[in-house]
């Protein structure tokens, strides 16, 4: 039986959750942040060591300007505002994604959150912000080219990722019923198990993480070989 060490989540359905309640889409994002706190607690309770959440993709800049501004404000104000609560749980926060293009205020708040939690080790939380799997690979390869490397292998590419010490995801799950990766962890998803759930992200909580873990434990991982 495989152990669930690294869980990665595509947090989908915030907007649909709000629309169903005749609320503006941004209300769903705020509710989604509340769900993230519950999920973090659930991950700790279930002994998960790494949690990666897809907060904002490199393609999400195409969304309405007002929605993008609201999300950037969430990263600037709300994430750092939760630092004491996050840190008290023993969570270390890491940033994953392309820093260029992010507002300076958001970067400053996120970096401060990472710095103030860097000594925690109970759970490592990767916030994938302005993240794209293709962009991650391209940035890594360009870094190697800049250093004069003429030929690369998989290990070399991965060594130039933002957080190469974090292992690939064991289980990548998505809320809200969609069944695609949407440019998430393309390199590291080579042998990840995949799970898709109908429940909208703002409805996720600690119990949902128990369900996710139990689903993972029923899987048989072969990594190209035999069981």
Phi and psi in degrees as GROMACS dihedral restraints (atoms count N, CA, C in turn):
[ dihedral_restraints ]
;  ai    aj    ak    al  type     phi  dphi    fc
    3     4     5     6     1   -78.2    20    10
    4     5     6     7     1   148.8    20    10
    6     7     8     9     1   -94.4    20    10
    7     8     9    10     1   138.8    20    10
    9    10    11    12     1   -85.9    20    10
   10    11    12    13     1    97.3    20    10
   12    13    14    15     1   -94.3    20    10
   13    14    15    16     1   -44.1    20    10
   15    16    17    18     1  -125.1    20    10
   16    17    18    19     1   114.5    20    10
   18    19    20    21     1  -106.3    20    10
   19    20    21    22     1   131.2    20    10
   21    22    23    24     1  -121.3    20    10
   22    23    24    25     1   136.9    20    10
   24    25    26    27     1  -127.5    20    10
   25    26    27    28     1   129.4    20    10
   27    28    29    30     1   -92.1    20    10
   28    29    30    31     1   106.7    20    10
   30    31    32    33     1   -84.4    20    10
   31    32    33    34     1    99.8    20    10
   33    34    35    36     1  -121.5    20    10
   34    35    36    37     1   147.9    20    10
   36    37    38    39     1   108.4    20    10
   37    38    39    40     1     6.4    20    10
   39    40    41    42     1   -60.0    20    10
   40    41    42    43     1   -47.3    20    10
   42    43    44    45     1   -63.9    20    10
   43    44    45    46     1   -43.3    20    10
   45    46    47    48     1   -64.9    20    10
   46    47    48    49     1   -36.4    20    10
   48    49    50    51     1   -59.5    20    10
   49    50    51    52     1   -43.6    20    10
   51    52    53    54     1   -69.3    20    10
   52    53    54    55     1   -44.5    20    10
   54    55    56    57     1   -60.5    20    10
   55    56    57    58     1   -38.9    20    10
   57    58    59    60     1   -61.1    20    10
   58    59    60    61     1   -23.6    20    10
   60    61    62    63     1  -107.0    20    10
   61    62    63    64     1    14.5    20    10
   63    64    65    66     1    57.4    20    10
   64    65    66    67     1    37.1    20    10
   66    67    68    69     1  -111.4    20    10
   67    68    69    70     1   158.2    20    10
   69    70    71    72     1   -63.9    20    10
   70    71    72    73     1   150.2    20    10
   72    73    74    75     1   -54.6    20    10
   73    74    75    76     1   -36.4    20    10
   75    76    77    78     1   -63.0    20    10
   76    77    78    79     1   -25.5    20    10
   78    79    80    81     1   -63.2    20    10
   79    80    81    82     1   -30.9    20    10
   81    82    83    84     1   -68.1    20    10
   82    83    84    85     1   -34.6    20    10
   84    85    86    87     1   -67.3    20    10
   85    86    87    88     1   -39.8    20    10
   87    88    89    90     1   -64.7    20    10
   88    89    90    91     1   -41.7    20    10
   90    91    92    93     1   -66.9    20    10
   91    92    93    94     1   -33.7    20    10
   93    94    95    96     1   -63.7    20    10
   94    95    96    97     1   -33.9    20    10
   96    97    98    99     1   -65.0    20    10
   97    98    99   100     1   -37.5    20    10
   99   100   101   102     1   -64.0    20    10
  100   101   102   103     1   -39.5    20    10
  102   103   104   105     1   -64.9    20    10
  103   104   105   106     1   -37.5    20    10
  105   106   107   108     1   -59.4    20    10
  106   107   108   109     1   -40.2    20    10
  108   109   110   111     1   -62.8    20    10
  109   110   111   112     1   -40.0    20    10
  111   112   113   114     1   -66.0    20    10
  112   113   114   115     1   -41.5    20    10
  114   115   116   117     1   -66.1    20    10
  115   116   117   118     1   -38.9    20    10
  117   118   119   120     1   -58.8    20    10
  118   119   120   121     1   -46.4    20    10
  120   121   122   123     1   -61.9    20    10
  121   122   123   124     1   -41.1    20    10
  123   124   125   126     1   -63.4    20    10
  124   125   126   127     1   -40.0    20    10
  126   127   128   129     1   -63.8    20    10
  127   128   129   130     1   -41.2    20    10
  129   130   131   132     1   -63.5    20    10
  130   131   132   133     1   -45.3    20    10
  132   133   134   135     1   -59.8    20    10
  133   134   135   136     1   -33.1    20    10
  135   136   137   138     1   -91.1    20    10
  136   137   138   139     1     5.7    20    10
  138   139   140   141     1    75.0    20    10
  139   140   141   142     1    19.2    20    10
  141   142   143   144     1   -75.1    20    10
  142   143   144   145     1   134.8    20    10
  144   145   146   147     1   -94.5    20    10
  145   146   147   148     1   -29.2    20    10
  147   148   149   150     1  -132.0    20    10
  148   149   150   151     1   134.1    20    10
  150   151   152   153     1  -132.2    20    10
  151   152   153   154     1   120.4    20    10
  153   154   155   156     1  -115.3    20    10
  154   155   156   157     1   127.9    20    10
  156   157   158   159     1  -123.2    20    10
  157   158   159   160     1   134.6    20    10
  159   160   161   162     1   -85.6    20    10
  160   161   162   163     1   100.4    20    10
  162   163   164   165     1   -91.2    20    10
  163   164   165   166     1   -41.3    20    10
  165   166   167   168     1  -158.1    20    10
  166   167   168   169     1   119.4    20    10
  168   169   170   171     1   -89.8    20    10
  169   170   171   172     1   167.5    20    10
  171   172   173   174     1   -65.8    20    10
  172   173   174   175     1   -17.9    20    10
  174   175   176   177     1   -91.8    20    10
  175   176   177   178     1   -12.6    20    10
  177   178   179   180     1   -71.2    20    10
  178   179   180   181     1    -9.7    20    10
  180   181   182   183     1   -64.5    20    10
  181   182   183   184     1   -16.7    20    10
  183   184   185   186     1   -74.9    20    10
  184   185   186   187     1   -11.8    20    10
  186   187   188   189     1   -70.5    20    10
  187   188   189   190     1   166.6    20    10
  189   190   191   192     1   -53.5    20    10
  190   191   192   193     1   141.7    20    10
  192   193   194   195     1   -55.8    20    10
  193   194   195   196     1   -41.2    20    10
  195   196   197   198     1   -63.1    20    10
  196   197   198   199     1   -38.8    20    10
  198   199   200   201     1   -68.2    20    10
  199   200   201   202     1   -41.1    20    10
  201   202   203   204     1   -62.8    20    10
  202   203   204   205     1   -43.8    20    10
  204   205   206   207     1   -61.4    20    10
  205   206   207   208     1   -39.7    20    10
  207   208   209   210     1   -64.0    20    10
  208   209   210   211     1   -43.4    20    10
  210   211   212   213     1   -64.3    20    10
  211   212   213   214     1   -41.3    20    10
  213   214   215   216     1   -63.6    20    10
  214   215   216   217     1   -36.3    20    10
  216   217   218   219     1   -66.4    20    10
  217   218   219   220     1   -35.8    20    10
  219   220   221   222     1   -61.3    20    10
  220   221   222   223     1   -44.9    20    10
  222   223   224   225     1   -65.0    20    10
  223   224   225   226     1   -34.9    20    10
  225   226   227   228     1   -75.2    20    10
  226   227   228   229     1   -44.5    20    10
  228   229   230   231     1  -103.2    20    10
  229   230   231   232     1   -52.5    20    10
  231   232   233   234     1   -70.4    20    10
  232   233   234   235     1   -42.4    20    10
  234   235   236   237     1   -61.8    20    10
  235   236   237   238     1   -49.2    20    10
  237   238   239   240     1   -67.3    20    10
  238   239   240   241     1   -31.4    20    10
  240   241   242   243     1   -64.3    20    10
  241   242   243   244     1   -21.2    20    10
  243   244   245   246     1   -94.4    20    10
  244   245   246   247     1     6.9    20    10
  246   247   248   249     1   -60.5    20    10
  247   248   249   250     1   -40.0    20    10
  249   250   251   252     1   -64.7    20    10
  250   251   252   253     1   -42.8    20    10
  252   253   254   255     1   -66.0    20    10
  253   254   255   256     1   -42.2    20    10
  255   256   257   258     1   -64.3    20    10
  256   257   258   259     1   -46.3    20    10
  258   259   260   261     1   -66.1    20    10
  259   260   261   262     1   -35.8    20    10
  261   262   263   264     1   -65.2    20    10
  262   263   264   265     1   -21.4    20    10
  264   265   266   267     1   -85.5    20    10
  265   266   267   268     1    -7.0    20    10
  267   268   269   270     1    86.1    20    10
  268   269   270   271     1    25.6    20    10
  270   271   272   273     1   -94.9    20    10
  271   272   273   274     1   131.1    20    10
  273   274   275   276     1  -100.4    20    10
  274   275   276   277     1   126.5    20    10
  276   277   278   279     1   -99.2    20    10
  277   278   279   280     1   133.9    20    10
  279   280   281   282     1  -124.3    20    10
  280   281   282   283     1   150.1    20    10
  282   283   284   285     1  -101.6    20    10
  283   284   285   286     1   134.7    20    10
  285   286   287   288     1  -128.8    20    10
  286   287   288   289     1   121.3    20    10
  288   289   290   291     1   141.0    20    10
  289   290   291   292     1  -178.5    20    10
  291   292   293   294     1   -84.5    20    10
  292   293   294   295     1   115.2    20    10
  294   295   296   297     1   -69.7    20    10
  295   296   297   298     1   -31.1    20    10
  297   298   299   300     1   -66.8    20    10
  298   299   300   301     1   134.7    20    10
  300   301   302   303     1    99.2    20    10
  301   302   303   304     1   -21.4    20    10
  303   304   305   306     1   -76.3    20    10
  304   305   306   307     1   141.7    20    10
  306   307   308   309     1   -58.2    20    10
  307   308   309   310     1   144.5    20    10
  309   310   311   312     1   -58.1    20    10
  310   311   312   313     1   -40.3    20    10
  312   313   314   315     1   -63.9    20    10
  313   314   315   316     1   -39.9    20    10
  315   316   317   318     1   -65.8    20    10
  316   317   318   319     1   -44.6    20    10
  318   319   320   321     1   -60.6    20    10
  319   320   321   322     1   -42.9    20    10
  321   322   323   324     1   -61.5    20    10
  322   323   324   325     1   -45.0    20    10
  324   325   326   327     1   -67.1    20    10
  325   326   327   328     1   -41.4    20    10
  327   328   329   330     1   -67.5    20    10
  328   329   330   331     1   -42.2    20    10
  330   331   332   333     1   -63.6    20    10
  331   332   333   334     1   -38.1    20    10
  333   334   335   336     1   -66.4    20    10
  334   335   336   337     1   -38.5    20    10
  336   337   338   339     1   -62.9    20    10
  337   338   339   340     1   -44.6    20    10
  339   340   341   342     1   -62.2    20    10
  340   341   342   343     1   -43.5    20    10
  342   343   344   345     1   -65.2    20    10
  343   344   345   346     1   -42.1    20    10
  345   346   347   348     1   -77.3    20    10
  346   347   348   349     1    -9.7    20    10
  348   349   350   351     1  -114.7    20    10
  349   350   351   352     1     5.8    20    10
  351   352   353   354     1   -65.0    20    10
  352   353   354   355     1   -21.4    20    10
  354   355   356   357     1   -89.0    20    10
  355   356   357   358     1    -3.8    20    10
  357   358   359   360     1   -81.2    20    10
  358   359   360   361     1   150.2    20    10
  360   361   362   363     1  -144.0    20    10
  361   362   363   364     1     3.3    20    10
  363   364   365   366     1   -67.5    20    10
  364   365   366   367     1   -40.7    20    10
  366   367   368   369     1  -144.8    20    10
  367   368   369   370     1   134.0    20    10
  369   370   371   372     1  -102.3    20    10
  370   371   372   373     1   119.8    20    10
  372   373   374   375     1  -106.3    20    10
  373   374   375   376     1   115.3    20    10
  375   376   377   378     1   -94.8    20    10
  376   377   378   379     1   122.1    20    10
  378   379   380   381     1   -96.1    20    10
  379   380   381   382     1   109.2    20    10
  381   382   383   384     1   -85.7    20    10
  382   383   384   385     1   101.6    20    10
  384   385   386   387     1  -125.1    20    10
  385   386   387   388     1   130.0    20    10
  387   388   389   390     1    52.1    20    10
  388   389   390   391     1    47.5    20    10
  390   391   392   393     1  -109.8    20    10
  391   392   393   394     1   141.3    20    10
  393   394   395   396     1  -148.0    20    10
  394   395   396   397     1   136.9    20    10
  396   397   398   399     1   -61.1    20    10
  397   398   399   400     1   -40.5    20    10
  399   400   401   402     1   -65.5    20    10
  400   401   402   403     1   -43.3    20    10
  402   403   404   405     1   -61.4    20    10
  403   404   405   406     1   -39.1    20    10
  405   406   407   408     1   -59.8    20    10
  406   407   408   409     1   -44.2    20    10
  408   409   410   411     1   -68.0    20    10
  409   410   411   412     1   -45.0    20    10
  411   412   413   414     1   -61.3    20    10
  412   413   414   415     1   -43.9    20    10
  414   415   416   417     1   -63.2    20    10
  415   416   417   418     1   -39.6    20    10
  417   418   419   420     1   -64.4    20    10
  418   419   420   421     1   -46.1    20    10
  420   421   422   423     1   -65.4    20    10
  421   422   423   424     1   -42.4    20    10
  423   424   425   426     1   -62.7    20    10
  424   425   426   427     1   -34.4    20    10
  426   427   428   429     1   -63.2    20    10
  427   428   429   430     1   -41.1    20    10
  429   430   431   432     1   -67.6    20    10
  430   431   432   433     1   -41.2    20    10
  432   433   434   435     1   -61.4    20    10
  433   434   435   436     1   -41.9    20    10
  435   436   437   438     1   -61.2    20    10
  436   437   438   439     1   -26.6    20    10
  438   439   440   441     1   -90.6    20    10
  439   440   441   442     1     7.5    20    10
  441   442   443   444     1    84.5    20    10
  442   443   444   445     1    11.4    20    10
  444   445   446   447     1   -71.8    20    10
  445   446   447   448     1   130.7    20    10
  447   448   449   450     1   -96.7    20    10
  448   449   450   451     1   -27.4    20    10
  450   451   452   453     1  -140.9    20    10
  451   452   453   454     1   135.5    20    10
  453   454   455   456     1  -121.0    20    10
  454   455   456   457     1   158.4    20    10
  456   457   458   459     1  -127.6    20    10
  457   458   459   460     1   176.8    20    10
  459   460   461   462     1   -60.3    20    10
  460   461   462   463     1   -41.2    20    10
  462   463   464   465     1   -64.0    20    10
  463   464   465   466     1   -38.5    20    10
  465   466   467   468     1   -66.1    20    10
  466   467   468   469     1   -42.2    20    10
  468   469   470   471     1   -61.3    20    10
  469   470   471   472     1   -47.4    20    10
  471   472   473   474     1   -64.6    20    10
  472   473   474   475     1   -29.8    20    10
  474   475   476   477     1   -64.8    20    10
  475   476   477   478     1   -18.1    20    10
  477   478   479   480     1  -101.6    20    10
  478   479   480   481     1     8.7    20    10
  480   481   482   483     1   -69.4    20    10
  481   482   483   484     1   167.6    20    10
  483   484   485   486     1   -61.8    20    10
  484   485   486   487     1   -42.3    20    10
  486   487   488   489     1  -131.5    20    10
  487   488   489   490     1    70.9    20    10
  489   490   491   492     1   -66.7    20    10
  490   491   492   493     1   -14.1    20    10
  492   493   494   495     1   -77.9    20    10
  493   494   495   496     1   -14.9    20    10
  495   496   497   498     1   -85.4    20    10
  496   497   498   499     1   126.8    20    10
  498   499   500   501     1   -68.9    20    10
  499   500   501   502     1   160.1    20    10
  501   502   503   504     1   -58.0    20    10
  502   503   504   505     1   154.4    20    10
  504   505   506   507     1   -67.1    20    10
  505   506   507   508     1   134.6    20    10
  507   508   509   510     1   -76.3    20    10
  508   509   510   511     1   -39.4    20    10
  510   511   512   513     1  -138.3    20    10
  511   512   513   514     1   121.7    20    10
  513   514   515   516     1  -108.0    20    10
  514   515   516   517     1   121.9    20    10
  516   517   518   519     1  -123.7    20    10
  517   518   519   520     1   155.8    20    10
  519   520   521   522     1  -136.3    20    10
  520   521   522   523     1   138.4    20    10
  522   523   524   525     1   -89.7    20    10
  523   524   525   526     1   170.6    20    10
  525   526   527   528     1    74.0    20    10
  526   527   528   529     1    14.7    20    10
  528   529   530   531     1    84.1    20    10
  529   530   531   532     1    -9.5    20    10
  531   532   533   534     1   -74.8    20    10
  532   533   534   535     1   147.2    20    10
  534   535   536   537     1  -125.9    20    10
  535   536   537   538     1    71.2    20    10
  537   538   539   540     1  -157.2    20    10
  538   539   540   541     1   161.9    20    10
  540   541   542   543     1   -86.8    20    10
  541   542   543   544     1   -22.5    20    10
  543   544   545   546     1    52.2    20    10
  544   545   546   547     1    47.1    20    10
  546   547   548   549     1    67.3    20    10
  547   548   549   550     1    30.3    20    10
  549   550   551   552     1  -106.2    20    10
  550   551   552   553     1   123.1    20    10
  552   553   554   555     1    50.6    20    10
  553   554   555   556     1    46.6    20    10
  555   556   557   558     1   -61.1    20    10
  556   557   558   559     1   -40.0    20    10
  558   559   560   561     1   -71.7    20    10
  559   560   561   562     1   -48.0    20    10
  561   562   563   564     1   -83.7    20    10
  562   563   564   565     1    -0.8    20    10
  564   565   566   567     1   -92.2    20    10
  565   566   567   568     1     9.1    20    10
  567   568   569   570     1   -50.8    20    10
  568   569   570   571     1   -43.1    20    10
  570   571   572   573     1  -128.4    20    10
  571   572   573   574     1    25.6    20    10
  573   574   575   576     1   -73.1    20    10
  574   575   576   577     1   144.8    20    10
  576   577   578   579     1   -76.0    20    10
  577   578   579   580     1   149.9    20    10
  579   580   581   582     1  -120.0    20    10
  580   581   582   583     1   141.3    20    10
  582   583   584   585     1  -140.8    20    10
  583   584   585   586     1   136.6    20    10
  585   586   587   588     1  -125.9    20    10
  586   587   588   589     1   131.2    20    10
  588   589   590   591     1  -128.2    20    10
  589   590   591   592     1   141.1    20    10
  591   592   593   594     1   -73.7    20    10
  592   593   594   595     1   -27.4    20    10
  594   595   596   597     1   -61.5    20    10
  595   596   597   598     1   130.3    20    10
  597   598   599   600     1   -66.4    20    10
  598   599   600   601     1   149.3    20    10
  600   601   602   603     1   -55.3    20    10
  601   602   603   604     1   -43.8    20    10
  603   604   605   606     1   -62.3    20    10
  604   605   606   607     1   -10.5    20    10
  606   607   608   609     1   -96.9    20    10
  607   608   609   610     1     2.1    20    10
  609   610   611   612     1   -78.8    20    10
  610   611   612   613     1   147.6    20    10
  612   613   614   615     1  -154.3    20    10
  613   614   615   616     1  -167.2    20    10
  615   616   617   618     1   -59.4    20    10
  616   617   618   619     1   -38.9    20    10
  618   619   620   621     1   -64.4    20    10
  619   620   621   622     1   -33.6    20    10
  621   622   623   624     1   -65.8    20    10
  622   623   624   625     1   -34.8    20    10
  624   625   626   627     1   -68.9    20    10
  625   626   627   628     1   -34.6    20    10
  627   628   629   630     1   -60.7    20    10
  628   629   630   631     1   -43.5    20    10
  630   631   632   633     1   -62.2    20    10
  631   632   633   634     1   -45.5    20    10
  633   634   635   636     1   -59.7    20    10
  634   635   636   637     1   -45.5    20    10
  636   637   638   639     1   -63.9    20    10
  637   638   639   640     1   -42.9    20    10
  639   640   641   642     1   -63.2    20    10
  640   641   642   643     1   -38.2    20    10
  642   643   644   645     1   -62.7    20    10
  643   644   645   646     1   -41.6    20    10
  645   646   647   648     1   -64.4    20    10
  646   647   648   649     1   -41.8    20    10
  648   649   650   651     1   -66.2    20    10
  649   650   651   652     1   -16.2    20    10
  651   652   653   654     1   -85.0    20    10
  652   653   654   655     1    -7.5    20    10
  654   655   656   657     1   -82.3    20    10
  655   656   657   658     1   152.6    20    10
  657   658   659   660     1  -113.2    20    10
  658   659   660   661     1   116.7    20    10
  660   661   662   663     1   -97.0    20    10
  661   662   663   664     1   126.0    20    10
  663   664   665   666     1  -112.5    20    10
  664   665   666   667     1   -21.3    20    10
  666   667   668   669     1    51.4    20    10
  667   668   669   670     1    40.5    20    10
  669   670   671   672     1    87.0    20    10
  670   671   672   673     1    -7.0    20    10
  672   673   674   675     1  -105.8    20    10
  673   674   675   676     1  -152.1    20    10
  675   676   677   678     1  -107.5    20    10
  676   677   678   679     1   152.9    20    10
